[in-house]
Amino acid sequence: MELLPAGGAVVFRRQSVSGWLVLLLVVTVAVQAFAGPSTQPQSPRVFKAIGKVVDAETGKGVYRAVISFTTLNAPQNIPTGSTLSKDQHGRFTFDAVPGVQYILRLDPTQEAPVVGEARFRAQTAEDFENEVVILAKPATKIEGRVVVAGTDEGVADTAVECRGMDIYGDTTLLALPRTDKDGCFRIITLPQDGQYTFIALQSRKYQRAEVKAWAPSTRPIRIEVTPHPPRIEIVLVHKEGPDEKVFELTGMGPVMPVDFKPGSQYDHAVVERGRGSFRQLPPGEYEFRLPQLEAQKLYLVNPKFTIAADTKQVKFVVAGLQPTPVVVRDRQTQEGLEAVEVILGRVDGVGGQSRLTTDKVGKVSAMLVPGRYRAHVQHRGYLGLMKDLELEKVGEPLVLDLDKGLTLTCRVTGKDGKPLAKVPVELWMGEPHNHQRQTDANGQARLEPMPQGPGVLVVRAEGWPPQARRVELKEDAAVDVALQEGVAVELDVTVDEGFAGELAQERKDKAGLLVIDVPTGMLLQPVPLQASGVQQVRLIPGTYRLAMVKGSGFFDVSQITVKSAGRYPVKVGRPDKLLDVRLLWERLWFQTVPR
C-alpha cells in the first residue's frame, strides 16, 4: 500500500505483501518509540557452567548422578533445577548467572546412591570456564526385615515407608521398598546418618507397625507386625420354600449399632458374590444395611442381629420387596381420608423422603424396607401430625390417625360497634398450633384447625393498643373483641450512668423495652430504648411487666399497674437477672421486636 498526495486527498494504491510488512514494521517502531522503554523486568544473562562429580576416595567420575542446584537470596527469575552427570567422567552442565552463588547437592538414587555438596559463584564470563567439582560419598544404607510378631516368619510383599530428614532439613518420605519372599528389604539412598522411622504399611492380613532406628546400623532392623483380629463372616442366602442358597450379590454397606451415637464403633462390610466379612465389634445389637438391594426391589429380612463374644458368622436372608400400605384415618370415625399427602422418610435420613397421596379409601402403597420411619401429614380441617412409625415386617400396614381440629371465629369491632377489616388476629396454643389470620370485610377471622385446650387470643389493630385474652377451646367457638382506645402512658425511663454508654452502643433494633401482659404472659409491643428519657406508649388499663431486650438476652426490669393516663417511672440498671423466657410464649418476641 502507498500513500500519495492527490489534490489534497489521500489515495490508497494496491501494493505487494512486502509493502504491507514494511508499513507494519514502521508503525511498530513508532509505537515503541512513543511508549518509551519497556517496564517489563529484563531476563538476566545466562551462561553454561560446567562441573564434574567424582568419587571422593577413588577420584573416578560418577555416572548418572542427580545434581540439584539452588540459590541463596536470589531473584525469582534466576534459573534453578536439577541435572544429570552424563558420562563416565561425571561431567554435567547447568545454567547460571554471573554474581549469583549456587549450592549444588547430590540427591541419592538407586542408580547413583551418593551424596555431596559444593558451592559455585562466577563473577565474569571467564570464570564459567572453571570446572566445579562435587566430591561424592556413598549414601547411608540400611537393611531390615518384616516378621510376624513373636515369630521369625517373614512377611513377603509388604510396602515399607522410610521417613526422615532429607538434605534440605525437611521431614519427608525418602524410600518405599517392598519386602522379598523372606520379608527382607534394603535401602541404599538415605541422604545422611541419623534416626529414621520405618513403617510397615497395613496389608490385607496384617496391621500397620512402625519402629524408629538409627542408620547406618550394624544389624538389620526388625519390624514386627500383628495379624488383624478375627473377622465376623457374612453370608447372604435366598429362601425358596424350605431350601436356601447363597445369594450372589456384590456390594458394600455399614454395620452399625442399633442405638447409633457419635463415637460408636462400626464397620463397612464388603460382600462379594454373597459372602463377606467385617471386623470384630463389641458385643451388642447391630444393624446391617445393604442399599444395593433396594435397587433390585429386594431387602434383608433380618437386618438387626446380635454380636456376642463368640460370634463368628451372621446369616442374612434376602427376600423380594412387597408393597406396604400406608393408611390415613379419622381417629373418631376410623374412616379413611381421601387425597391426604403424606411425607414419609427414614428417621436416619437414608433414602430421602417420599410424597404419597391417599386414594378414595385413605390408602396408598409404598415399597418400604423394615426400619423406623417419620411421617408428616397436613390435611384441611385436621390437626397436623408428625409421628415416628416402626415397620417390623414388609407388608404390614402403617396407620396414621388424624384428629379433627376446632374452629375459633373471632369478630373484631371498633368503638362504634362497626366491624374492622384487615386486622391481624393471633391464637397461640403452642407449636405447631399457632395461627394468624386477618379479618374479612365483616370483621371476622376463622382460626383453624386448633386443638382442644387453653390459648391466648391477641388482636393487633393499627392505631389501637394490642389486646390479649385467655381462651379455652373445647368445641367450635366464636369470640367478639371490641377494641378499646386505652390510655396514654409515659414511661419515664432512667438509665444508670454506668450502663448508659453500653446501651447506647446497641443498634436501635436490638435494644428496647418489652411490654408484657401479666394475666396472659403475652408480649404485646416493644418500646425503643437507647438512653434516659420519656417513652410514650398506649395501653389498656391493667398490670404489665417491663422487660429489656439487649442483644440476644431478655432481662426483667420492673412491673407497673396502669389505671389511668399518666407518667410511670422506670429505672433501668445493668441487667443481672435473666427473664424466664416461658413468660414470652415461645418465639413470639422474635416476630414482634423490630429487626
PLY file of the C-alpha trace (Angstrom):
ply
format ascii 1.0
element vertex 595
property float x
property float y
property float z
element edge 594
property int vertex1
property int vertex2
end_header
0.00 0.00 0.00
1.24 3.54 -0.81
0.10 6.95 0.42
0.39 9.71 -2.20
-0.96 13.31 -2.20
-3.51 13.92 -4.94
-5.35 17.19 -4.84
-5.28 17.40 -1.10
-6.67 13.85 -0.77
-5.05 10.60 0.31
-5.08 7.88 -2.35
-4.63 4.17 -1.44
-2.91 2.06 -4.06
-2.65 -1.73 -4.07
0.89 -2.95 -3.38
2.59 -6.27 -2.73
2.70 -8.13 0.61
6.21 -6.82 1.23
4.83 -3.30 1.20
2.36 -4.17 3.96
5.16 -5.68 6.06
7.35 -2.58 5.71
4.42 -0.38 6.81
3.69 -2.64 9.79
7.37 -2.50 10.86
7.38 1.30 10.67
4.20 1.55 12.77
5.58 -0.87 15.39
8.83 1.10 15.73
6.86 4.34 16.07
4.60 2.93 18.77
7.57 1.62 20.74
9.34 4.95 20.48
6.21 6.76 21.69
5.63 4.35 24.62
9.19 4.72 25.84
11.32 1.99 27.39
9.59 -1.25 28.49
8.71 -1.67 32.16
8.95 -5.49 32.00
11.80 -6.94 34.08
14.80 -7.86 31.95
15.85 -11.52 31.98
19.37 -11.97 33.36
22.18 -13.09 31.07
22.66 -16.84 31.44
25.89 -18.81 30.88
26.56 -22.51 30.78
28.55 -23.61 33.81
30.42 -26.91 33.77
31.07 -29.34 36.56
32.09 -32.86 37.45
31.01 -35.45 40.06
33.89 -37.64 41.24
34.21 -40.31 43.88
35.84 -38.80 46.98
38.05 -41.89 47.50
38.97 -43.09 44.00
38.67 -39.83 42.05
36.68 -41.60 39.32
33.69 -39.95 37.73
30.17 -40.88 38.86
27.74 -41.59 36.02
24.04 -40.53 36.14
24.30 -38.74 39.48
21.41 -36.33 40.17
22.61 -32.79 40.91
20.18 -30.17 42.30
21.27 -26.53 42.07
19.61 -23.78 44.11
20.50 -20.17 45.03
20.69 -18.06 48.17
18.57 -14.89 48.32
18.42 -14.53 44.53
15.51 -13.06 42.47
12.81 -15.44 41.27
13.87 -15.18 37.64
17.24 -16.82 38.38
17.27 -20.36 36.88
17.38 -23.34 39.28
16.61 -27.03 38.89
18.44 -30.31 38.55
20.59 -32.11 36.04
22.46 -35.40 35.50
26.11 -36.30 35.09
26.13 -37.51 31.51
29.27 -39.59 31.03
31.71 -41.89 32.78
33.80 -38.89 33.86
30.84 -37.46 35.80
30.61 -34.27 33.73
27.49 -32.10 33.78
26.37 -28.59 32.81
23.81 -26.18 34.27
22.53 -22.67 33.59
23.98 -19.97 35.85
24.01 -16.18 36.16
27.16 -14.16 36.96
27.39 -12.88 40.53
24.89 -15.43 41.96
26.03 -18.08 44.45
24.74 -21.58 43.72
24.51 -24.57 46.07
24.93 -27.88 44.26
23.79 -31.03 46.08
23.70 -34.68 45.11
20.35 -36.44 45.54
20.90 -40.17 46.13
19.13 -42.56 43.74
19.22 -46.28 43.05
21.48 -45.69 40.02
23.82 -43.33 41.87
23.46 -43.75 45.68
25.82 -40.91 46.55
25.65 -37.64 48.50
27.77 -34.49 48.38
27.70 -30.72 48.15
29.61 -27.87 46.52
29.22 -24.13 46.02
29.76 -22.13 42.84
29.91 -18.43 42.04
31.26 -16.76 38.88
31.83 -13.02 38.50
32.94 -12.85 34.84
32.40 -14.89 31.70
35.94 -16.30 32.04
35.04 -17.79 35.44
32.49 -20.08 33.72
35.39 -21.90 32.07
36.47 -23.17 35.51
35.06 -26.56 36.40
33.18 -27.04 39.71
33.90 -30.40 41.34
31.49 -32.25 43.66
33.09 -34.93 45.82
30.66 -37.85 46.09
30.41 -40.08 49.15
28.26 -43.21 49.48
24.74 -42.57 50.77
23.68 -44.10 54.08
22.44 -47.68 53.70
20.28 -49.85 55.92
18.71 -53.29 55.80
15.67 -54.64 57.60
13.10 -57.38 57.84
9.35 -57.52 58.45
8.28 -60.52 60.53
5.16 -61.79 62.28
5.20 -60.71 65.95
6.59 -63.38 68.27
7.97 -65.48 65.41
10.73 -65.40 62.84
8.33 -65.79 59.92
9.00 -63.18 57.25
6.13 -61.24 55.67
6.52 -61.05 51.91
5.41 -58.28 49.52
4.83 -55.64 52.19
5.43 -51.95 51.50
7.78 -50.22 53.96
7.85 -46.44 54.29
11.08 -44.76 55.35
10.57 -41.22 56.69
13.20 -38.76 57.90
15.05 -35.56 57.10
16.29 -35.01 53.57
19.37 -32.98 52.64
17.33 -29.78 52.96
16.26 -30.50 56.56
12.62 -31.33 55.75
10.89 -34.45 57.10
9.59 -36.40 54.13
9.12 -39.83 52.56
12.59 -40.97 51.50
12.03 -44.52 50.26
9.22 -47.04 49.74
10.72 -50.51 49.19
8.78 -53.81 49.26
9.87 -56.90 51.10
11.04 -60.01 49.24
9.80 -63.56 49.81
11.73 -63.74 53.09
10.41 -60.39 54.35
13.73 -58.55 53.78
14.18 -55.04 52.37
17.21 -52.83 51.66
17.55 -49.05 51.34
20.75 -47.56 49.89
19.65 -43.95 49.25
19.37 -42.36 52.71
20.81 -38.82 52.50
22.70 -38.83 55.80
23.37 -40.65 59.04
20.67 -40.22 61.67
17.39 -41.53 63.05
14.64 -42.63 60.68
11.11 -44.00 61.02
10.33 -47.27 59.24
6.63 -48.14 58.76
5.31 -51.49 57.57
2.04 -50.47 55.92
-1.22 -52.23 56.64
-1.97 -55.17 54.39
-4.99 -57.38 53.96
-3.66 -59.79 56.56
-1.51 -57.68 58.92
-1.88 -54.40 60.79
0.34 -51.34 60.42
3.53 -51.23 62.52
6.44 -48.84 62.83
9.84 -48.59 64.51
12.49 -45.89 64.86
16.09 -46.82 64.13
19.47 -45.22 63.51
21.17 -45.52 60.15
23.61 -46.89 59.32
23.14 -49.92 61.55
25.45 -52.87 62.17
22.49 -55.27 62.06
19.18 -55.31 60.19
16.27 -53.53 61.82
13.25 -55.67 62.74
9.61 -54.63 62.25
7.09 -56.92 63.93
3.54 -56.92 62.57
0.45 -58.49 64.13
-2.41 -60.15 62.22
-5.79 -58.46 62.06
-8.21 -59.74 64.73
-10.63 -62.46 63.58
-13.39 -61.10 61.35
-17.06 -62.00 61.50
-18.24 -63.62 58.29
-21.36 -62.57 56.39
-23.45 -64.93 54.26
-26.41 -63.78 52.16
-28.99 -66.51 51.46
-32.21 -66.54 49.48
-35.00 -68.82 50.63
-37.28 -70.61 48.19
-39.59 -72.71 50.28
-37.60 -74.94 52.63
-34.44 -74.59 50.52
-31.92 -71.78 50.75
-28.93 -70.92 48.59
-26.22 -68.28 48.65
-27.47 -65.07 47.03
-24.56 -63.99 44.82
-24.64 -60.24 45.26
-21.65 -57.87 45.39
-21.93 -54.64 47.37
-20.92 -52.71 50.48
-22.87 -51.44 53.48
-22.39 -50.23 57.07
-22.66 -52.44 60.17
-23.88 -50.03 62.85
-25.17 -50.26 66.44
-28.96 -50.01 66.66
-28.68 -47.08 69.09
-26.03 -45.40 66.96
-24.48 -42.34 68.61
-21.46 -40.16 67.71
-18.31 -42.10 68.60
-19.96 -45.51 68.22
-17.81 -48.27 66.74
-18.94 -49.60 63.38
-17.50 -51.02 60.19
-18.25 -51.20 56.46
-18.65 -54.77 55.25
-17.78 -55.68 51.67
-19.82 -58.53 50.19
-18.58 -60.35 47.08
-20.85 -62.93 45.45
-22.91 -63.28 48.59
-20.04 -63.61 51.07
-18.09 -61.03 53.05
-16.89 -60.03 56.48
-16.47 -57.16 58.93
-14.11 -56.60 61.83
-14.82 -57.84 65.35
-17.09 -55.29 67.03
-18.01 -55.03 70.74
-20.92 -57.27 71.79
-24.32 -55.63 71.30
-27.27 -55.07 68.98
-26.35 -54.11 65.40
-27.99 -53.44 62.06
-26.58 -54.25 58.63
-27.64 -52.12 55.67
-27.13 -53.04 52.05
-28.55 -50.22 49.86
-27.75 -52.11 46.65
-30.63 -54.49 47.38
-33.34 -51.82 47.17
-32.46 -51.04 43.53
-33.32 -54.68 42.74
-36.54 -54.50 44.84
-35.02 -56.75 47.49
-34.41 -56.35 51.21
-32.85 -58.06 54.22
-35.46 -59.87 56.26
-33.28 -59.81 59.39
-31.13 -56.63 59.21
-30.86 -56.45 63.02
-28.69 -59.02 64.78
-26.72 -59.57 67.97
-22.94 -59.86 68.27
-21.70 -61.99 71.16
-18.14 -62.67 72.26
-18.08 -65.95 70.30
-19.93 -64.80 67.15
-18.11 -65.97 64.03
-20.77 -65.79 61.32
-24.02 -63.93 60.64
-26.54 -65.15 58.07
-28.84 -62.65 56.39
-31.93 -63.69 54.46
-32.71 -61.84 51.22
-36.33 -61.58 50.04
-38.33 -59.63 47.47
-39.94 -56.34 48.44
-43.74 -56.20 48.65
-45.96 -53.10 48.73
-46.57 -51.77 52.24
-49.92 -49.98 52.68
-49.99 -46.58 54.41
-53.44 -45.82 55.84
-54.68 -42.36 56.93
-57.90 -42.36 59.00
-60.15 -40.12 61.01
-59.47 -41.05 64.63
-63.12 -40.81 65.69
-64.88 -42.49 62.75
-61.95 -44.75 61.72
-62.83 -43.95 58.10
-60.13 -43.45 55.51
-59.37 -39.92 54.35
-59.05 -39.20 50.64
-56.38 -37.05 48.93
-54.17 -36.70 52.01
-50.50 -36.01 51.28
-48.08 -37.98 53.45
-44.36 -37.13 53.54
-42.56 -40.32 54.59
-38.85 -40.96 55.13
-36.44 -42.95 57.25
-35.61 -41.41 60.61
-31.88 -41.80 59.86
-32.28 -39.93 56.56
-31.23 -42.86 54.34
-33.05 -42.86 51.00
-34.55 -39.37 51.32
-38.28 -38.66 51.59
-41.30 -39.75 49.54
-44.56 -37.83 48.95
-47.56 -40.12 48.91
-51.25 -39.24 48.29
-54.04 -41.45 49.59
-56.82 -42.83 47.37
-60.59 -42.80 47.94
-60.39 -45.21 50.88
-57.45 -43.43 52.52
-54.73 -45.88 51.42
-51.51 -45.63 49.44
-48.79 -48.25 48.85
-45.03 -47.80 49.06
-42.03 -50.09 48.68
-40.53 -49.88 52.17
-37.84 -51.91 53.88
-38.09 -52.70 57.61
-36.96 -49.79 59.79
-38.08 -46.66 61.58
-39.92 -44.02 59.55
-41.12 -40.48 60.21
-44.42 -39.31 58.72
-45.58 -35.69 58.24
-49.27 -35.13 57.47
-51.20 -31.89 56.84
-54.88 -32.06 55.85
-57.55 -29.39 55.77
-59.79 -29.46 58.84
-57.43 -31.77 60.76
-54.56 -31.12 63.10
-51.10 -31.55 61.65
-49.33 -34.77 62.58
-45.68 -35.76 62.83
-45.20 -39.34 64.02
-42.46 -41.96 64.10
-43.52 -45.43 62.91
-41.70 -48.75 63.22
-42.03 -51.13 60.26
-41.03 -54.55 61.53
-42.27 -56.64 58.63
-42.75 -55.83 54.95
-46.40 -55.67 54.00
-47.74 -54.74 57.44
-49.80 -51.52 57.23
-48.61 -48.24 58.70
-51.63 -46.46 60.22
-51.90 -42.70 60.81
-54.94 -41.41 62.75
-55.74 -37.71 62.38
-57.70 -35.61 64.88
-60.25 -33.09 63.68
-59.42 -29.55 64.63
-61.67 -26.95 66.22
-62.56 -23.59 64.72
-62.42 -20.30 66.59
-64.26 -17.43 64.88
-63.14 -14.03 66.10
-65.17 -10.89 65.29
-63.37 -7.55 65.79
-65.29 -4.27 66.15
-64.35 -0.67 66.86
-65.63 1.74 69.50
-68.79 2.40 67.46
-69.52 -1.30 67.12
-68.67 -1.40 63.41
-66.61 -4.40 62.16
-62.95 -3.75 61.31
-61.34 -5.38 58.25
-57.71 -6.46 57.74
-56.98 -6.65 61.46
-54.33 -9.30 62.40
-55.73 -11.86 64.87
-53.39 -14.38 66.53
-54.20 -17.52 68.51
-51.32 -19.01 70.46
-51.62 -22.59 71.73
-48.04 -23.80 71.33
-46.13 -25.00 68.30
-47.19 -26.19 65.79
-50.72 -24.92 66.58
-50.10 -21.16 66.48
-52.19 -19.40 63.84
-52.55 -15.86 62.48
-55.32 -14.58 60.22
-56.72 -11.23 59.11
-60.33 -10.22 59.48
-62.53 -10.02 56.38
-64.93 -7.27 55.37
-67.33 -8.43 58.11
-64.61 -8.15 60.74
-64.37 -11.94 61.14
-61.28 -14.20 61.17
-61.50 -18.02 61.22
-58.62 -19.69 63.07
-58.46 -23.39 62.26
-57.62 -26.17 62.82
-56.97 -25.79 66.53
-56.60 -28.43 69.28
-58.59 -28.54 72.48
-57.07 -26.69 75.41
-56.10 -23.23 76.67
-54.68 -20.49 74.48
-54.17 -16.74 74.19
-56.01 -14.62 71.62
-54.20 -11.43 70.58
-55.61 -8.66 68.38
-53.17 -6.11 66.95
-55.05 -3.42 65.04
-53.21 -0.43 63.63
-53.91 2.66 65.71
-55.21 0.63 68.65
-53.33 -0.77 71.65
-52.85 -4.54 71.44
-55.35 -6.63 73.37
-54.83 -10.15 74.74
-57.21 -12.55 76.47
-57.17 -16.16 77.54
-59.47 -18.66 75.78
-60.34 -22.31 76.47
-61.29 -24.41 73.43
-63.48 -27.46 73.96
-65.54 -27.19 70.79
-66.04 -24.78 67.90
-66.46 -21.31 69.38
-66.96 -17.64 68.49
-65.42 -14.66 70.27
-66.29 -10.97 69.94
-63.47 -8.48 70.59
-64.42 -4.84 71.00
-61.25 -2.79 70.71
-60.54 -0.20 73.39
-58.75 3.07 72.86
-56.69 2.66 76.02
-54.86 5.48 77.80
-51.69 7.41 77.02
-48.87 6.20 79.21
-45.50 7.94 79.53
-42.67 5.70 80.67
-40.14 7.93 82.44
-37.02 5.85 81.84
-33.86 6.44 83.86
-30.78 4.52 82.76
-27.91 4.16 85.24
-24.83 6.13 84.24
-22.65 3.03 84.33
-24.92 1.29 81.86
-25.94 4.16 79.57
-22.77 4.03 77.44
-23.03 0.30 76.91
-26.71 0.56 75.99
-26.06 3.37 73.52
-23.72 1.10 71.55
-26.59 -1.30 70.82
-28.29 -0.98 67.45
-31.74 0.61 67.65
-33.41 -2.63 66.60
-31.58 -4.63 69.28
-32.17 -2.61 72.47
-35.58 -1.83 73.88
-38.30 -2.43 76.46
-40.85 -5.20 76.08
-44.36 -4.66 77.39
-45.77 -7.99 78.58
-49.38 -8.53 79.63
-49.20 -10.18 83.07
-52.56 -12.08 83.04
-51.74 -13.83 79.75
-47.94 -13.68 79.78
-48.10 -12.40 76.18
-45.68 -9.90 74.69
-47.76 -7.02 73.42
-45.35 -4.48 71.95
-41.72 -3.33 72.01
-40.64 0.17 73.06
-37.36 1.51 71.57
-34.83 2.43 74.21
-31.39 4.00 73.74
-30.98 6.24 76.77
-32.85 8.01 79.59
-35.99 9.88 78.64
-39.74 9.66 78.28
-41.14 6.93 76.04
-44.79 7.17 75.07
-46.99 4.10 74.65
-50.76 3.50 74.60
-52.05 0.74 76.88
-55.34 -0.61 78.18
-55.60 -0.31 81.99
-54.08 -3.37 83.63
-50.88 -4.87 85.04
-47.79 -5.11 82.84
-44.30 -6.45 83.22
-41.49 -4.48 81.61
-38.54 -6.49 80.33
-35.45 -5.33 78.48
-34.04 -6.88 75.33
-30.33 -6.33 74.86
-28.51 -8.20 72.13
-29.88 -11.74 72.37
-30.81 -11.61 76.08
-34.00 -10.76 77.93
-33.83 -9.15 81.39
-36.51 -8.33 83.95
-36.83 -4.58 84.68
-40.00 -3.82 86.68
-43.79 -4.19 86.89
-46.35 -1.39 86.59
-50.12 -1.20 87.11
-51.81 1.18 84.69
-55.08 2.66 85.98
-55.24 5.88 84.03
-53.19 8.14 81.78
-50.04 9.47 83.36
-46.29 9.14 83.83
-44.78 5.98 85.30
-41.12 5.89 86.45
-38.96 3.07 85.10
-35.38 2.59 86.28
-33.02 0.58 84.09
-29.74 -0.66 85.54
-27.15 -3.14 84.44
-29.13 -6.39 83.91
-28.30 -9.09 86.42
-31.42 -11.26 86.24
-32.38 -13.22 83.14
-36.10 -13.19 82.37
-37.90 -16.52 82.39
-38.46 -16.84 78.66
-41.50 -19.05 79.23
-43.35 -15.83 80.02
-42.75 -14.73 76.44
-44.76 -17.56 74.93
-42.33 -19.47 72.69
-40.82 -17.41 69.86
-43.28 -14.53 69.69
-40.73 -11.91 70.73
-38.63 -12.63 67.60
-41.64 -11.84 65.41
-42.69 -8.62 67.15
-39.41 -6.95 68.09
-38.29 -4.88 65.05
-35.22 -6.21 63.28
0 1
1 2
2 3
3 4
4 5
5 6
6 7
7 8
8 9
9 10
10 11
11 12
12 13
13 14
14 15
15 16
16 17
17 18
18 19
19 20
20 21
21 22
22 23
23 24
24 25
25 26
26 27
27 28
28 29
29 30
30 31
31 32
32 33
33 34
34 35
35 36
36 37
37 38
38 39
39 40
40 41
41 42
42 43
43 44
44 45
45 46
46 47
47 48
48 49
49 50
50 51
51 52
52 53
53 54
54 55
55 56
56 57
57 58
58 59
59 60
60 61
61 62
62 63
63 64
64 65
65 66
66 67
67 68
68 69
69 70
70 71
71 72
72 73
73 74
74 75
75 76
76 77
77 78
78 79
79 80
80 81
81 82
82 83
83 84
84 85
85 86
86 87
87 88
88 89
89 90
90 91
91 92
92 93
93 94
94 95
95 96
96 97
97 98
98 99
99 100
100 101
101 102
102 103
103 104
104 105
105 106
106 107
107 108
108 109
109 110
110 111
111 112
112 113
113 114
114 115
115 116
116 117
117 118
118 119
119 120
120 121
121 122
122 123
123 124
124 125
125 126
126 127
127 128
128 129
129 130
130 131
131 132
132 133
133 134
134 135
135 136
136 137
137 138
138 139
139 140
140 141
141 142
142 143
143 144
144 145
145 146
146 147
147 148
148 149
149 150
150 151
151 152
152 153
153 154
154 155
155 156
156 157
157 158
158 159
159 160
160 161
161 162
162 163
163 164
164 165
165 166
166 167
167 168
168 169
169 170
170 171
171 172
172 173
173 174
174 175
175 176
176 177
177 178
178 179
179 180
180 181
181 182
182 183
183 184
184 185
185 186
186 187
187 188
188 189
189 190
190 191
191 192
192 193
193 194
194 195
195 196
196 197
197 198
198 199
199 200
200 201
201 202
202 203
203 204
204 205
205 206
206 207
207 208
208 209
209 210
210 211
211 212
212 213
213 214
214 215
215 216
216 217
217 218
218 219
219 220
220 221
221 222
222 223
223 224
224 225
225 226
226 227
227 228
228 229
229 230
230 231
231 232
232 233
233 234
234 235
235 236
236 237
237 238
238 239
239 240
240 241
241 242
242 243
243 244
244 245
245 246
246 247
247 248
248 249
249 250
250 251
251 252
252 253
253 254
254 255
255 256
256 257
257 258
258 259
259 260
260 261
261 262
262 263
263 264
264 265
265 266
266 267
267 268
268 269
269 270
270 271
271 272
272 273
273 274
274 275
275 276
276 277
277 278
278 279
279 280
280 281
281 282
282 283
283 284
284 285
285 286
286 287
287 288
288 289
289 290
290 291
291 292
292 293
293 294
294 295
295 296
296 297
297 298
298 299
299 300
300 301
301 302
302 303
303 304
304 305
305 306
306 307
307 308
308 309
309 310
310 311
311 312
312 313
313 314
314 315
315 316
316 317
317 318
318 319
319 320
320 321
321 322
322 323
323 324
324 325
325 326
326 327
327 328
328 329
329 330
330 331
331 332
332 333
333 334
334 335
335 336
336 337
337 338
338 339
339 340
340 341
341 342
342 343
343 344
344 345
345 346
346 347
347 348
348 349
349 350
350 351
351 352
352 353
353 354
354 355
355 356
356 357
357 358
358 359
359 360
360 361
361 362
362 363
363 364
364 365
365 366
366 367
367 368
368 369
369 370
370 371
371 372
372 373
373 374
374 375
375 376
376 377
377 378
378 379
379 380
380 381
381 382
382 383
383 384
384 385
385 386
386 387
387 388
388 389
389 390
390 391
391 392
392 393
393 394
394 395
395 396
396 397
397 398
398 399
399 400
400 401
401 402
402 403
403 404
404 405
405 406
406 407
407 408
408 409
409 410
410 411
411 412
412 413
413 414
414 415
415 416
416 417
417 418
418 419
419 420
420 421
421 422
422 423
423 424
424 425
425 426
426 427
427 428
428 429
429 430
430 431
431 432
432 433
433 434
434 435
435 436
436 437
437 438
438 439
439 440
440 441
441 442
442 443
443 444
444 445
445 446
446 447
447 448
448 449
449 450
450 451
451 452
452 453
453 454
454 455
455 456
456 457
457 458
458 459
459 460
460 461
461 462
462 463
463 464
464 465
465 466
466 467
467 468
468 469
469 470
470 471
471 472
472 473
473 474
474 475
475 476
476 477
477 478
478 479
479 480
480 481
481 482
482 483
483 484
484 485
485 486
486 487
487 488
488 489
489 490
490 491
491 492
492 493
493 494
494 495
495 496
496 497
497 498
498 499
499 500
500 501
501 502
502 503
503 504
504 505
505 506
506 507
507 508
508 509
509 510
510 511
511 512
512 513
513 514
514 515
515 516
516 517
517 518
518 519
519 520
520 521
521 522
522 523
523 524
524 525
525 526
526 527
527 528
528 529
529 530
530 531
531 532
532 533
533 534
534 535
535 536
536 537
537 538
538 539
539 540
540 541
541 542
542 543
543 544
544 545
545 546
546 547
547 548
548 549
549 550
550 551
551 552
552 553
553 554
554 555
555 556
556 557
557 558
558 559
559 560
560 561
561 562
562 563
563 564
564 565
565 566
566 567
567 568
568 569
569 570
570 571
571 572
572 573
573 574
574 575
575 576
576 577
577 578
578 579
579 580
580 581
581 582
582 583
583 584
584 585
585 586
586 587
587 588
588 589
589 590
590 591
591 592
592 593
593 594
